Amino acid sequence: MTVPAASVVIAPTTGPPGTAITVSGSGFGANELIDVYFDATPMTLAVADGSGSFAGAQIFVPSGAPPGSHTVVAVGRQSTRAGQVSFTVTPPAAPALSLTPTSGAPKSKIVLSGSGFGANESVDLYFDTADLALVTTNGSGGFSAITLTVPASALPGEHWVTASGRQSGRSTQAMFLVQADWAGFRNGPRHKGLNALENVLSPSTVDGLDVDWQAATGDNVFSSPAVASGVVYVGSADGRLYAFDAGSGAPVWSVSTGGSVRSSPAVANGVVYVGADDSKLYAFNAASGAPLWNAAIGSQGFSSPAVANGVVYVGSADGKLYAFNAASGAPLWNGATGSSIYSSPAVANGVVYVGSDDWKLYAFNAVSGAPLWSAATGDGIRSSPTVANGVVYIGSNDGKLYAFNAGNGFPLWNATTGGSLTYTSPAVAKGVVFVASNDGKLYAFNAASGAPLWNVILGATVYSSPAVANGVVYIASYNPGTLYALNASSGAQLWNATTGSAIFSSPAVANGVVYIGSIDKKLYAYDLTAPPIPTGLPDPNRLMPNLMLRPQYP
């Protein structure tokens, strides 16, 4: 007797290894068990209904299936009825890997997605040669939303993320650019004057600094540089904002404002902001220099802008603190002090702080501009505030550094230097507050108590503000214009270099380079003669998987 043939239908009918195939059939025995095969390999077990049909059984094309025609077969265990249909295996898609973002600082996060691996395959994810994560792909050989942390030791430059399948041997790589920016005056809205991500320059390497390049502007550079996305920005007394390639010093663009630019630029979300002496705040496209908007600020714009939570804040010589929508330039609020503002605002925890020539430090609600408190010092304030660990620090022309409770303005301590603290602003790192004085010294105080730790004679008046990075504090004297690198723990001098004239600008430290402007109309960049570089593109076949990793699932 001839056994009746059964019928099998599949969807799809073509695909690479790892493809999910839905199998349906009819003409089998009622309620019988049905084995489903891919070629001769058993894949799953289906159960027929009362009419001898089944639907929705799922199998996956084996990862080792070669391209060409294959057979999907369904066989009833009791009736022995069988049906088969052809499936064409196509060459597997090349594995692909995407990173979001594609650049960032050490310790930043990268979100990874991948495709083109085997179904349910274990895939190792490497940053350079370090195996950081193990992911199990889905039935289509893909994964998504897997997060890696960039190692703190990752040097500035090009690095590679590799995804390597343990079973298929397929691999793919994507480049990630490591860069630790200094994106504005005092490096961020809190004004700590700290680059905590610097990993090239240190007390043991900084003596190898040498001038890498110098770039000319049209007049004196009082402005302090900002570094972001491989570009360094600085203002000039010629009324222009300049953008230079951070690696080579090659001009990228420059753009005119209506007055001398003594303010320091701030970069956020692809926009660079700067004040000018024509009583305006300007916003430019950071990549092209295209003007986006400008807004009136009442008087001279010596104060440098701070950007936080979609708002840009800046002080003015008219005695007011201004807040604008960072995207549109629409005015949000302004808050009055008792005299001119040359201080640059700091923003932390929903509060914006700024000093005034009326001898007071002010705190305003960052959203509404409502005044919260003010605290008195012994003279006018042209120093800019620094906020760290619930304390706001600021210098005064009376020669003292003050510490106030950031929440209520309660005075915590003050420490005396030998000269006025005019324009120079404090930096805070690892429990120490650093500030320069017009007596030609740099001071270090205990940030909690104000106890003096050390001071160093620089030999000339200082208007520059210190920058701290990886155990080194950088500061410049006015005339002669000498840039110093000191050991942050002891104050011991590690290195110095002199520019062609006086220095009012404050140093920026980013990616193993120190940038500073000079009254000789130039911007300077100092780096190591032979800086360490990333290891380069690794060979996926030589990477060693970490067998202790536990798999993540997409």
Secondary structure as UniProt FT lines:
FT   STRAND          7..11
FT   STRAND          14..15
FT   TURN            17..18
FT   STRAND          20..26
FT   TURN            30..31
FT   STRAND          33..38
FT   TURN            39..40
FT   STRAND          41..47
FT   TURN            50..51
FT   STRAND          54..60
FT   TURN            63..64
FT   STRAND          68..76
FT   TURN            77..79
FT   STRAND          82..89
FT   STRAND          96..100
FT   STRAND          103..104
FT   TURN            106..107
FT   STRAND          109..115
FT   TURN            119..120
FT   STRAND          122..127
FT   TURN            128..129
FT   STRAND          130..136
FT   TURN            139..140
FT   STRAND          143..149
FT   TURN            152..153
FT   STRAND          157..165
FT   TURN            166..168
FT   STRAND          171..178
FT   TURN            185..186
FT   TURN            189..190
FT   TURN            196..197
FT   TURN            203..205
FT   HELIX           206..208
FT   STRAND          209..216
FT   STRAND          226..228
FT   TURN            229..230
FT   STRAND          231..235
FT   TURN            237..238
FT   STRAND          240..245
FT   TURN            246..248
FT   STRAND          251..256
FT   STRAND          266..268
FT   TURN            269..270
FT   STRAND          271..276
FT   TURN            277..279
FT   STRAND          280..285
FT   TURN            286..288
FT   STRAND          291..296
FT   STRAND          306..308
FT   TURN            309..310
FT   STRAND          311..315
FT   TURN            317..318
FT   STRAND          320..325
FT   TURN            326..328
FT   STRAND          331..336
FT   STRAND          346..348
FT   TURN            349..350
FT   STRAND          351..355
FT   TURN            357..358
FT   STRAND          360..365
FT   TURN            366..368
FT   STRAND          371..376
FT   STRAND          386..388
FT   TURN            389..390
FT   STRAND          391..395
FT   TURN            397..398
FT   STRAND          400..405
FT   TURN            406..408
FT   STRAND          411..416
FT   STRAND          427..429
FT   TURN            430..431
FT   STRAND          432..436
FT   TURN            438..439
FT   STRAND          441..446
FT   TURN            447..449
FT   STRAND          452..457
FT   STRAND          467..469
FT   TURN            470..471
FT   STRAND          472..476
FT   STRAND          482..487
FT   TURN            488..490
FT   STRAND          493..498
FT   STRAND          508..510
FT   TURN            511..512
FT   STRAND          513..517
FT   TURN            519..520
FT   STRAND          522..528
FT   HELIX           540..542
FT   TURN            547..548
FT   STRAND          551..552
//
